[in-house]
Every structure is written in C-alpha cells, then in structure tokens.
C-alpha cells in the first residue's frame, strides 16, 4: 500500500529534522566568575578548538595570517573529518575568536611539530585505516589526541606559557573543556537510531491512517441512522420521516467494512476509533447530504454492490479527503497525518475499487508494502543520504549558479531534497533517472519555496550530466518505468 512516493516524502521529512540538529556544536560560555585560572582556561579552551582546525589544514578566520601547514603533512583522514567542517562553520566560535583576540600566533613555531606527533600516533594510524568514519569516531579521535598528546606534550605546554595569564590549572581545564565540547557534540549515532525509528513509525502511522479512513463510512452511516430514528419521534413527523429512504444506511459497502477480516484483525492490534470526533462526522455527513453525489445515488433504483462502492469512492474523492474538518482532526492526532492524507486517500480509493470488483463482496486491506524491496527502500535511502550528505553537498554547491542563487540562503529543505535525489540516483540502479528527477521536482514544488521546483530541476539536471560524463551514473536517461 505504501508506495515510493510516500516513502520519499517521509525520508525527506526525517532527513530535514536530522540535518537541523546534526551540527549542533555548542560552544561554552565564558565563566561569570573570572579568576586567573578561569580566565586562562577559557582562552585555552578557544585556542584548543582553533588548533584542531589549524592542524586539520583549515584557516581559523578570514584574517588568519599564520602560514598553512604543508598539505602533504596533513593526513587526508584528519583534513576530511566530518567534525572539522561543522567546527569551521560555527559562527559562535568565529565571533568569540574575534572578541577574545585569539590568533594562535604563540603556537606558530610548534604547529608542524604537533602535527607530526599527531600523524605518527597510533590513534591517527588506526583512524586513517577506517574507510567510512562517523562523526562519533571523529569526536573520539580528537578527544584522544587532546588527552594523550596536547595535554601532556612539553613543547606545547611551553608554547601555552607564552600567555602572561598562564596557569597550569587553567591549561588543563581549558583542554578538558574542549574535550567536553567535542563529546557533547550531537551524537549522530544516537540521532541515526532515533531518526530511523521515527521513519518507520511515520510509515506505520500512514498505514494506520489508511485503516482509519476505511472506518469513516461506518461512523457516518451510524450517525445518519441515528438521525433517521430520531426523526420518527418528532412531535409532528412527516411521511418521509416515518417512511424514509434507507438506501444510504443499507449501503452494501458498510457491511463489507464491518465484516472485513483483515481490517478487524489489524484494528485489534492497532486500535482506531472516531468516537471522539462527533463534530467531524457530523460535518462530513452534512456535506454529503447536500451533495449532488448523494442526491443522484438516492434517486437511483440501482442496488448493486458495485454502485454502493462507487458511491463511497465518489464521496471520498469529492468530500471526505478534501475536508478541512478532517485535516484539522488529523492534525490533532498525529504530526504525520496532514501531509499523508492526499496520498493515503488514493490507497483508500484503490481499496474500494478492488472491493467493488470482488465477487464475494469482501474488503481486504492492501499490504503495508508491495514487496520486501519497498519495505527497506526508505531506511536504505535515509541511511545512504546521511552517510554521503557532505560529499553530495559539495556536488550540489558545484552546480549552483552564483549569479542566480545565493548559496548561503538556499533553503535547507531544497538541500535535503537534492541530497535525497542524488542518493537515489547513485544507489538505486533499478530506478530510472526520469522517475527520480520528476518525483523530486514534484516534491520540491509541493513542500518547499515557490521557486524550488525550478531550482531543483536545474541543479539536478546538471548533476546528472556531470555524473554520466564521469561514468559515475550508468543508468540511461531514456529508461522507462
């Protein structure tokens, strides 16, 4: 039932939330009580974070005048560590560097020495052997380096002593503060686990909504039956009140819903009810009773089961799914459902069409996923997108036209959509290029800014051509689904 369109949307939602928090580098505030130890500890703390950047081959500020270390001297594993990009882009660290006038000049003559010590360490050699490094492993590597080398190295301590406020307590506390900041850096492994669980939960919630929507005709019919019975007890009932047209409440689909073994089995394990949504049910019923679909159905003598199913298909299409009252009710129940209603609604329509064609008048729930491949598609797409996000961001930036788009102001949602699309292009060979391109342009048009579809289309098309020219994308653009 849950198709790849909905899965892609769910992956983008989870990836967006994940990327909002993955670079949560919290720089500690200066101590309120300024003793000599605490003053130097804070300066040492900032210096240590800046030294991590410098020893990784990064400029510490636009005005950085300390010569860069030799590129050949810096291990690619250290230079390309994911944590370095997050630290380098932290605006708070940059502001504090200026505020406290930290420039690392006192360490200039020992930087090469320090880098040699780091690169020759067992920790660095082990770190370099790892092919795919998580941010958690980056954090652990630098924590070990600070504890085992920088906290104990005599030459480094001597360089730190050049600060007239130096104290050994401040020196040790400053480095420990830097270690704490690294270890407090958002735990991506934990975030990945939580995000993957949220992704699965959101897909399961979509299926639960599907089952819940199939229950709506029963509740609407029950309310109409109560109204008809109440009309008979009026002070002056009319002939129509006493002899009502019962075609609506005797609709054959309602019995099929009540008797559905698959629906009842699912609801036994995953209870769902509209009992507390009286005003929603009444609003839907009121709109149904006023509709042309209802009037035409009630005036027809056709009592075929297929006609009963088609009647409710039309009600879902014209009244139920577009209902503002339904959207409001769903929003109060689940954060996922408002975005799901249009797609899940199509699954309801397909189920009613299948039910109409069933010779035994049975309503069967569609399976949650078409096959095992679809069942793992979402998690695989999400994990691959996270693991390659930095590389794909570099690819995206390469093809953004600076004259048309400000790279610093591009919506995060657009970056997430592009990242997911590139992931699908490169990691799912069975999905044709045009399918991927068209799906993500549509998602951008719906979920992001008014110009996002045009932006996604232009950047993705350039990336596709680049990947094909460099033999990184083997799929034919003419493939058809």
Secondary structure, DSSP 8 states (H G I E B T S, - for coil): ---HHHHHHHHHHHHHHHHHHTT--------SS--HHHHHHHHHHHHHHHHHHHHTT--SSTT--S----GGGS-HHHHT-HHHHHHHT-HHHHHHHHHTT---GGGGGGHHHHHHHHHTSHHHHHHHH-SS--HHHHHHHHHHHIIIIITT-HHHHHHHTTSTT--HHHHHHHHHHHHHHHHHS--HHHHHHHHHHHHHHHHHHHHHHHHHHHHHHHHHHHHHHHHHHHHHTSTT--HHHHT---TTTT-HHHHHHHH-HHHHHHHHHS----TT-HHHHHHHHHHHHHSHHHHHHHH-----HHHHHHHHHHHIIIIITT-HHHHHHHHHH-TTHHHHHHHHHHHHHHHHHHHHH-TT-------SSSSHHHHHHHHHHHHHHHHTHHHHHHHHHHT--TTT--GGGS-HHHHHHHHHHHHHHHH-TTS-HHHHHHHHHHHHHHHS-TTHHHHHHHHHHHHHHHHHHTTS--S-TT---
